[in-house]
Amino acid sequence: MSSEAVIEAQGLGKAYLIYAKPQDRLKQMILRRRKYYQEYWAVQNVDLTIRRGEAVGIIGRNGSGKSTLLQMIAGTLRPNAGTLSIQGRVAPLLELGAGFNPEFTGRENVRLAASILGLTPRQVDERYDRILEFAGIGEFINQPVKTYSSGMYARLAFAVAAHVDADILIVDEILAVGDAAFTQKCMRFIRKFKENGTLLFVSHDTAAVNNLCDRAIWMHKGQVRAEGDPKDVSLAYHSTLYGDDDGDSFQISGRRRMAPVARRKQDFRHELIRNSDKRNLIEVFEFDPNAPSFGARGGSITNVRILGQDGGEMPVIEGGEDVTIEITCRATSAISRPIVGFLLRDRLGQNLFGDNTYLTYADRSTIVQENEEFRALFTFQMPYLPAGDYTIAAALAEGTQADHVQHHWVDEALIFRCEGSHLRYGISGLIGIPMNDISIVTGASADATNA
């Protein structure tokens, strides 16, 4: 990260004029000496310095001024107070369709939006095919964007922003409307962009802010309430979400080791959860042989499935259930000491958990012959997942964990969607572990327990 400041704000403020009645607007235009309005300061007295190469997350409740602040940085709103200095080209991904003409086709809007972001007609021509490929909306590119879904809007907007050589990328909740595969494509671009560019990322998902950002800013009632390490700021923010806490009372108490307990096969609440509206139902989509992949191709992954206890493929599973991930491979040439593994990721591409076969077979000299098909099976208890989209990445390598050849890595081998959950991102964590027991002990029972 450079020490050069690319965004500097001093005393920045934005006020909106609120009129009680429509006729008060006319009165104000004629009788200027009297105020017929009230001022609402969406952003007030914000001092901000963001340096080149920083990734800064902005969190806060609805109405806290996050989007207004970003719109001023993007240049779509003018501040009423303070000063603002921007160094470099800004690519804003704000509200859906910003910069698009709803009557124009997708093709026409690509040219319009790219020119607004500073590309010359020649530069647009050079990057046109790459933009359309990144968006991946097929024949809809020839239709007016007023017919697009919110996800298609997001695809086209992000595709343009990804190809304008921006110095500063602003992302304001736009990834919340995309499908899992496209969201992960965007997250790969964002992580690569962070290597040289400056990122401003607004999200209600504090787990995403913690994962992506070097620093977090908490906006509250139009002002900066706190800034610093993303985890510290997120914890302080969450301490105020469900009450009138001032944010200073959050504490992490001392911990001591607990005696181990015997593992139970299922969460003791499993039947209660599955019979409620919080049922952790997970719909699994088919393996995509054309999913993004890479590798030396000494072998290939030909299928990935989720199996039940009876060995049958499961199109629908539940959190807390025993499942098996089956990864089927075929050796193009002989493979000595194959390693097969998987990673389960959320919609932002964060690795939630995974494993591979290396440790189990480290002391065996396994050799797979040319054209031989083989399978790796991973059996475990599926954690409870917050509602949303998830992917499984699968990989086939050869050698050891420290020194190996990656033959085939498939990024979104499986996609699945969790519809209902008793968990929430940022509050309950990224996943929920099946519990052996949960209890509240009071009064005499508590004394007896502690005796």
C-alpha positions as CSV (number, residue, x, y, z in Angstrom):
1,M,0.0,0.0,0.0
2,S,1.3,3.5,-1.0
3,S,1.4,6.4,1.4
4,E,-0.1,8.6,-1.3
5,A,-3.7,9.7,-0.5
6,V,-6.1,9.3,-3.3
7,I,-9.2,10.4,-1.4
8,E,-9.2,13.2,1.1
9,A,-12.2,14.8,2.8
10,Q,-12.3,17.5,5.4
11,G,-15.5,18.5,7.1
12,L,-17.5,16.9,4.3
13,G,-21.3,17.3,4.5
14,K,-24.4,16.8,2.4
15,A,-27.8,18.3,3.4
16,Y,-31.2,17.7,1.8
17,L,-34.0,20.3,2.1
18,I,-37.2,18.8,3.5
19,Y,-40.4,20.7,2.7
20,A,-43.6,20.0,4.6
21,K,-45.9,20.9,1.7
22,P,-45.3,21.1,-2.1
23,Q,-46.3,24.8,-2.1
24,D,-43.4,25.6,0.3
25,R,-41.0,25.0,-2.5
26,L,-42.5,27.8,-4.5
27,K,-42.6,30.1,-1.5
28,Q,-38.9,29.5,-0.9
29,M,-38.1,30.4,-4.5
30,I,-40.0,33.7,-4.1
31,L,-39.4,34.6,-0.5
32,R,-35.8,33.8,0.0
33,R,-35.4,35.6,3.4
34,R,-37.4,33.0,5.2
35,K,-36.8,29.3,5.4
36,Y,-39.7,27.1,4.5
37,Y,-37.7,23.9,4.8
38,Q,-35.8,21.8,7.3
39,E,-32.3,20.6,6.7
40,Y,-31.6,16.9,6.9
41,W,-27.8,16.2,7.0
42,A,-27.3,12.8,5.4
43,V,-23.5,13.3,5.9
44,Q,-21.9,15.8,8.3
45,N,-18.4,16.7,9.4
46,V,-16.7,13.7,7.8
47,D,-12.9,13.7,7.8
48,L,-11.4,10.9,5.6
49,T,-8.1,9.9,4.2
50,I,-7.8,6.8,1.9
51,R,-4.5,5.9,0.5
52,R,-3.6,4.2,-2.8
53,G,-3.9,0.4,-2.6
54,E,-6.2,0.4,0.5
55,A,-9.3,-1.7,0.7
56,V,-11.8,0.2,2.9
57,G,-15.1,-1.2,4.0
58,I,-18.0,1.0,5.1
59,I,-20.7,-0.4,7.4
60,G,-23.7,1.0,9.1
61,R,-27.4,0.9,9.4
62,N,-29.8,1.9,6.6
63,G,-29.9,5.7,6.5
64,S,-26.5,6.1,8.1
65,G,-25.0,8.0,5.1
66,K,-22.9,5.3,3.5
67,S,-24.4,5.6,0.0
68,T,-24.5,9.4,0.1
69,L,-20.8,9.5,1.0
70,L,-19.9,7.2,-1.9
71,Q,-22.0,9.2,-4.3
72,M,-20.1,12.3,-3.4
73,I,-16.8,10.4,-3.9
74,A,-18.1,9.1,-7.2
75,G,-19.1,12.6,-8.3
76,T,-22.9,12.0,-8.7
77,L,-23.7,14.2,-5.7
78,R,-22.2,17.6,-4.8
79,P,-21.4,18.2,-1.1
80,N,-22.9,21.2,0.7
81,A,-20.0,21.6,3.1
82,G,-16.3,20.8,3.4
83,T,-13.7,19.8,0.8
84,L,-13.2,16.6,-1.2
85,S,-10.2,15.7,-3.3
86,I,-10.0,12.7,-5.6
87,Q,-6.8,11.5,-7.4
88,G,-7.4,9.0,-10.2
89,R,-10.3,7.5,-12.3
90,V,-13.3,6.3,-10.3
91,A,-15.4,3.4,-11.3
92,P,-18.6,3.4,-9.2
93,L,-20.9,0.4,-8.8
94,L,-23.7,2.1,-6.9
95,E,-27.5,1.7,-7.4
96,L,-28.5,-0.6,-10.2
97,G,-28.6,0.9,-13.6
98,A,-26.8,4.1,-12.7
99,G,-25.5,5.6,-16.0
100,F,-27.8,3.3,-18.1
101,N,-30.5,4.5,-20.4
102,P,-33.5,2.1,-19.9
103,E,-34.6,2.5,-23.5
104,F,-31.1,1.6,-24.9
105,T,-30.1,-2.0,-25.5
106,G,-27.3,-3.6,-23.5
107,R,-24.8,-3.0,-26.3
108,E,-25.7,0.7,-26.5
109,N,-25.4,1.1,-22.8
110,V,-22.0,-0.5,-22.7
111,R,-20.8,2.3,-24.9
112,L,-22.7,4.9,-23.0
113,A,-21.5,3.8,-19.5
114,A,-17.9,3.2,-20.7
115,S,-17.7,6.7,-22.2
116,I,-19.1,8.2,-18.9
117,L,-16.3,6.4,-17.1
118,G,-13.7,8.0,-19.3
119,L,-13.0,5.5,-22.1
120,T,-12.5,6.8,-25.7
121,P,-14.5,5.3,-28.5
122,R,-11.4,3.5,-29.7
123,Q,-10.8,2.0,-26.2
124,V,-14.4,0.9,-26.0
125,D,-14.0,-0.9,-29.4
126,E,-10.9,-2.7,-28.2
127,R,-12.5,-3.9,-25.0
128,Y,-16.0,-4.5,-26.3
129,D,-15.9,-8.2,-26.7
130,R,-14.2,-8.8,-23.3
131,I,-17.0,-6.7,-21.6
132,L,-19.7,-8.7,-23.3
133,E,-18.0,-12.0,-22.4
134,F,-17.6,-10.9,-18.8
135,A,-21.3,-9.9,-18.5
136,G,-22.4,-13.3,-19.9
137,I,-26.0,-12.3,-20.6
138,G,-26.2,-13.9,-24.0
139,E,-28.8,-12.6,-26.5
140,F,-30.2,-10.2,-23.9
141,I,-27.4,-7.9,-24.8
142,N,-29.5,-6.8,-27.8
143,Q,-32.6,-6.1,-25.7
144,P,-33.5,-2.8,-23.9
145,V,-32.1,-2.8,-20.4
146,K,-35.6,-1.9,-19.0
147,T,-36.4,-5.6,-19.6
148,Y,-33.4,-6.8,-17.5
149,S,-33.6,-8.4,-14.1
150,S,-31.7,-6.9,-11.3
151,G,-29.0,-9.6,-11.7
152,M,-28.6,-8.8,-15.4
153,Y,-28.2,-5.1,-14.5
154,A,-25.5,-6.0,-12.0
155,R,-23.7,-8.2,-14.5
156,L,-23.6,-5.5,-17.2
157,A,-22.6,-2.7,-14.8
158,F,-19.8,-4.8,-13.2
159,A,-18.5,-5.9,-16.6
160,V,-18.1,-2.3,-17.8
161,A,-16.5,-1.2,-14.5
162,A,-14.1,-4.1,-14.7
163,H,-12.7,-2.9,-18.0
164,V,-12.1,0.8,-17.6
165,D,-8.7,0.7,-15.9
166,A,-10.0,2.4,-12.8
167,D,-7.8,3.6,-10.0
168,I,-10.6,3.5,-7.4
169,L,-13.4,0.9,-7.5
170,I,-16.6,1.7,-5.5
171,V,-18.9,-1.2,-4.8
172,D,-22.2,-0.5,-3.0
173,E,-24.2,-3.7,-2.2
174,I,-24.5,-4.5,-6.0
175,L,-23.1,-8.0,-5.5
176,A,-26.2,-8.9,-3.3
177,V,-28.3,-9.4,-6.5
178,G,-26.0,-11.6,-8.6
179,D,-26.1,-15.4,-8.8
180,A,-23.4,-17.4,-7.1
181,A,-21.2,-18.1,-10.1
182,F,-21.2,-14.4,-11.2
183,T,-20.6,-13.2,-7.7
184,Q,-17.6,-15.3,-7.4
185,K,-16.3,-14.1,-10.8
186,C,-16.7,-10.5,-9.4
187,M,-14.9,-11.4,-6.2
188,R,-12.0,-12.9,-8.1
189,F,-11.8,-9.6,-10.1
190,I,-12.0,-7.5,-6.9
191,R,-9.2,-9.5,-5.2
192,K,-7.0,-9.0,-8.3
193,F,-7.9,-5.3,-8.5
194,K,-6.8,-4.9,-4.8
195,E,-3.2,-5.7,-5.8
196,N,-2.9,-2.2,-7.4
197,G,-6.1,-0.3,-7.0
198,T,-8.1,1.3,-4.2
199,L,-11.4,-0.3,-3.1
200,L,-14.3,1.2,-1.3
201,F,-16.8,-1.5,-0.3
202,V,-20.2,-1.0,1.3
203,S,-22.0,-4.0,2.6
204,H,-24.3,-5.0,5.4
205,D,-22.4,-8.3,5.4
206,T,-19.6,-7.6,7.9
207,A,-18.1,-11.0,7.2
208,A,-17.4,-9.9,3.6
209,V,-15.9,-6.6,4.9
210,N,-13.6,-8.5,7.3
211,N,-12.6,-10.8,4.5
212,L,-11.9,-8.1,1.8
213,C,-10.9,-5.0,3.6
214,D,-7.8,-3.6,5.4
215,R,-9.8,-1.0,7.3
216,A,-13.4,-0.4,8.1
217,I,-15.4,2.8,8.7
218,W,-18.6,2.7,10.7
219,M,-21.1,5.4,9.7
220,H,-23.8,6.4,12.2
221,K,-26.4,9.1,11.6
222,G,-24.2,10.7,8.9
223,Q,-21.0,10.8,10.9
224,V,-18.0,8.5,11.3
225,R,-18.6,6.6,14.5
226,A,-15.4,4.5,14.4
227,E,-12.7,3.4,12.1
228,G,-9.9,0.9,12.3
229,D,-9.3,-2.8,12.1
230,P,-12.4,-4.4,10.3
231,K,-13.0,-7.0,13.0
232,D,-12.9,-4.5,15.9
233,V,-15.1,-2.0,14.1
234,S,-17.6,-4.8,13.1
235,L,-17.8,-6.1,16.7
236,A,-18.5,-2.6,18.0
237,Y,-21.1,-2.1,15.3
238,H,-22.9,-5.4,16.1
239,S,-23.0,-4.5,19.8
240,T,-25.4,-1.7,18.9
241,L,-27.7,-3.5,16.4
242,Y,-30.2,-5.0,18.8
243,G,-30.5,-2.3,21.5
244,D,-29.6,1.2,22.5
245,D,-26.1,0.3,23.5
246,D,-23.5,3.1,22.8
247,G,-21.1,0.7,21.3
248,D,-18.6,0.9,24.1
249,S,-19.8,-2.0,26.2
250,F,-18.8,-4.9,24.0
251,Q,-16.4,-7.2,25.8
252,I,-14.8,-10.6,25.3
253,S,-14.5,-12.3,28.6
254,G,-11.8,-14.7,29.7
255,R,-12.0,-18.3,28.6
256,R,-11.2,-21.6,30.1
257,R,-11.0,-25.2,28.7
258,M,-14.2,-27.2,29.0
259,A,-14.3,-31.0,29.6
260,P,-14.9,-32.8,26.3
261,V,-18.4,-34.3,25.6
262,A,-19.4,-37.3,23.6
263,R,-20.3,-36.6,20.0
264,R,-23.9,-37.1,19.1
265,K,-25.0,-38.1,15.6
266,Q,-27.3,-35.2,15.1
267,D,-28.0,-31.8,16.5
268,F,-30.5,-32.4,19.3
269,R,-32.8,-29.7,17.8
270,H,-32.7,-31.4,14.3
271,E,-36.4,-32.4,14.2
272,L,-37.4,-29.1,15.8
273,I,-35.5,-27.1,13.1
274,R,-36.7,-29.2,10.2
275,N,-40.4,-28.9,11.2
276,S,-40.2,-25.1,11.5
277,D,-39.9,-22.3,9.0
278,K,-36.2,-22.2,9.8
279,R,-35.6,-25.6,8.1
280,N,-32.1,-25.6,6.6
281,L,-33.1,-26.9,3.2
282,I,-30.3,-26.9,0.6
283,E,-31.0,-27.3,-3.1
284,V,-28.1,-28.8,-5.1
285,F,-27.6,-28.0,-8.8
286,E,-25.9,-30.4,-11.3
287,F,-22.2,-30.6,-11.8
288,D,-21.1,-28.2,-14.5
289,P,-18.3,-29.7,-16.7
290,N,-17.8,-26.2,-18.3
291,A,-17.2,-24.4,-15.0
292,P,-14.1,-22.2,-14.7
293,S,-11.0,-24.5,-14.3
294,F,-7.3,-24.7,-14.8
295,G,-4.4,-27.3,-14.4
296,A,-1.8,-29.4,-16.1
297,R,-4.5,-31.9,-17.1
298,G,-2.6,-35.0,-16.3
299,G,-6.1,-36.0,-15.0
300,S,-9.5,-34.4,-15.0
301,I,-12.5,-34.1,-12.7
302,T,-15.4,-35.6,-14.5
303,N,-18.2,-35.3,-11.9
304,V,-19.0,-34.0,-8.4
305,R,-22.0,-35.2,-6.5
306,I,-23.5,-35.1,-3.0
307,L,-24.7,-38.5,-1.8
308,G,-26.9,-39.6,1.1
309,Q,-26.4,-42.4,3.6
310,D,-27.9,-44.9,1.1
311,G,-25.4,-43.9,-1.6
312,G,-27.9,-42.2,-3.8
313,E,-27.4,-38.7,-5.3
314,M,-29.2,-36.0,-3.3
315,P,-30.7,-33.0,-5.1
316,V,-31.9,-31.7,-1.8
317,I,-30.1,-32.0,1.6
318,E,-30.5,-30.5,5.0
319,G,-28.1,-28.9,7.5
320,G,-27.1,-31.3,10.2
321,E,-27.5,-34.3,7.9
322,D,-24.7,-36.9,7.2
323,V,-23.6,-36.5,3.6
324,T,-20.8,-37.6,1.3
325,I,-19.1,-35.5,-1.4
326,E,-18.1,-37.8,-4.3
327,I,-15.4,-36.5,-6.7
328,T,-14.9,-38.6,-9.8
329,C,-11.7,-38.3,-11.7
330,R,-10.0,-39.8,-14.8
331,A,-6.3,-40.0,-15.2
332,T,-5.1,-38.8,-18.7
333,S,-1.7,-40.2,-17.8
334,A,-0.4,-42.3,-14.9
335,I,-0.6,-40.3,-11.6
336,S,1.6,-41.2,-8.7
337,R,0.2,-40.2,-5.2
338,P,-3.0,-38.5,-6.3
339,I,-4.5,-35.8,-4.0
340,V,-8.2,-35.0,-4.3
341,G,-9.8,-32.3,-2.3
342,F,-12.7,-29.8,-2.1
343,L,-13.5,-26.4,-0.6
344,L,-17.0,-25.1,0.3
345,R,-17.3,-21.4,-0.3
346,D,-20.0,-18.8,0.3
347,R,-21.2,-16.3,-2.3
348,L,-18.3,-14.0,-1.8
349,G,-15.7,-16.8,-2.4
350,Q,-14.7,-17.1,1.3
351,N,-13.5,-20.6,2.1
352,L,-15.8,-22.0,4.8
353,F,-14.3,-25.5,5.1
354,G,-12.8,-28.2,3.0
355,D,-10.4,-31.2,3.1
356,N,-8.3,-33.5,0.9
357,T,-7.1,-37.1,0.7
358,Y,-3.4,-36.4,1.4
359,L,-3.2,-37.1,5.1
360,T,-5.2,-40.4,4.8
361,Y,-3.0,-41.8,2.1
362,A,0.4,-40.1,2.9
363,D,2.0,-43.4,3.9
364,R,0.8,-45.3,0.8
365,S,2.3,-45.4,-2.7
366,T,-0.9,-45.1,-4.6
367,I,-0.6,-45.1,-8.4
368,V,-3.5,-44.5,-10.8
369,Q,-3.0,-45.9,-14.3
370,E,-3.5,-44.0,-17.6
371,N,-7.3,-43.7,-18.5
372,E,-8.3,-45.2,-15.1
373,E,-11.3,-43.7,-13.4
374,F,-11.2,-43.2,-9.6
375,R,-13.3,-41.5,-7.0
376,A,-12.7,-39.7,-3.7
377,L,-15.4,-39.8,-1.0
378,F,-15.6,-37.3,1.9
379,T,-18.3,-38.2,4.5
380,F,-19.2,-35.6,7.2
381,Q,-22.1,-33.9,8.9
382,M,-23.2,-30.9,6.9
383,P,-23.1,-27.8,9.0
384,Y,-26.1,-25.4,9.2
385,L,-25.7,-22.6,6.7
386,P,-27.1,-19.1,6.6
387,A,-29.5,-18.6,3.7
388,G,-27.8,-17.8,0.4
389,D,-25.8,-19.3,-2.5
390,Y,-22.7,-21.6,-2.0
391,T,-20.2,-23.3,-4.3
392,I,-17.9,-26.3,-4.0
393,A,-14.5,-26.1,-5.7
394,A,-12.9,-29.5,-6.4
395,A,-9.3,-30.2,-7.2
396,L,-7.1,-33.1,-8.4
397,A,-3.3,-32.9,-7.8
398,E,-0.3,-35.2,-7.7
399,G,2.5,-35.3,-5.1
400,T,2.4,-33.8,-1.6
401,Q,0.7,-30.9,0.0
402,A,4.0,-28.9,0.0
403,D,5.2,-30.0,-3.5
404,H,2.6,-31.0,-6.0
405,V,1.3,-30.6,-9.6
406,Q,-2.2,-29.2,-9.9
407,H,-3.8,-31.3,-12.6
408,H,-7.4,-30.0,-12.5
409,W,-9.0,-27.3,-10.4
410,V,-12.7,-26.6,-10.9
411,D,-13.9,-23.4,-9.3
412,E,-17.6,-23.8,-9.2
413,A,-18.0,-27.6,-9.7
414,L,-21.3,-27.6,-7.7
415,I,-23.6,-24.7,-6.8
416,F,-26.2,-25.0,-4.2
417,R,-28.7,-22.7,-2.5
418,C,-29.8,-22.6,1.1
419,E,-33.4,-21.3,1.4
420,G,-34.1,-21.2,5.1
421,S,-32.0,-21.0,8.3
422,H,-31.9,-20.1,11.9
423,L,-28.6,-18.4,11.3
424,R,-27.6,-14.9,10.1
425,Y,-24.4,-13.8,8.5
426,G,-22.2,-11.6,10.7
427,I,-24.3,-12.4,13.8
428,S,-24.1,-16.2,14.0
429,G,-20.9,-16.6,12.1
430,L,-20.3,-18.1,8.6
431,I,-21.6,-21.6,9.4
432,G,-23.5,-23.3,12.2
433,I,-22.0,-26.3,13.9
434,P,-24.6,-29.0,15.0
435,M,-24.9,-28.8,18.8
436,N,-24.8,-31.6,21.3
437,D,-26.8,-29.6,23.9
438,I,-27.9,-26.0,24.7
439,S,-29.3,-25.1,28.1
440,I,-29.9,-22.2,30.5
441,V,-29.2,-22.9,34.2
442,T,-30.6,-20.6,36.9
443,G,-31.0,-20.4,40.6
444,A,-30.4,-23.5,42.7
445,S,-29.7,-25.5,39.6
446,A,-26.8,-23.2,38.7
447,D,-25.3,-23.5,42.1
448,A,-25.6,-27.3,41.9
449,T,-23.9,-27.3,38.5
450,N,-21.0,-25.2,39.7
451,A,-20.5,-27.2,43.0
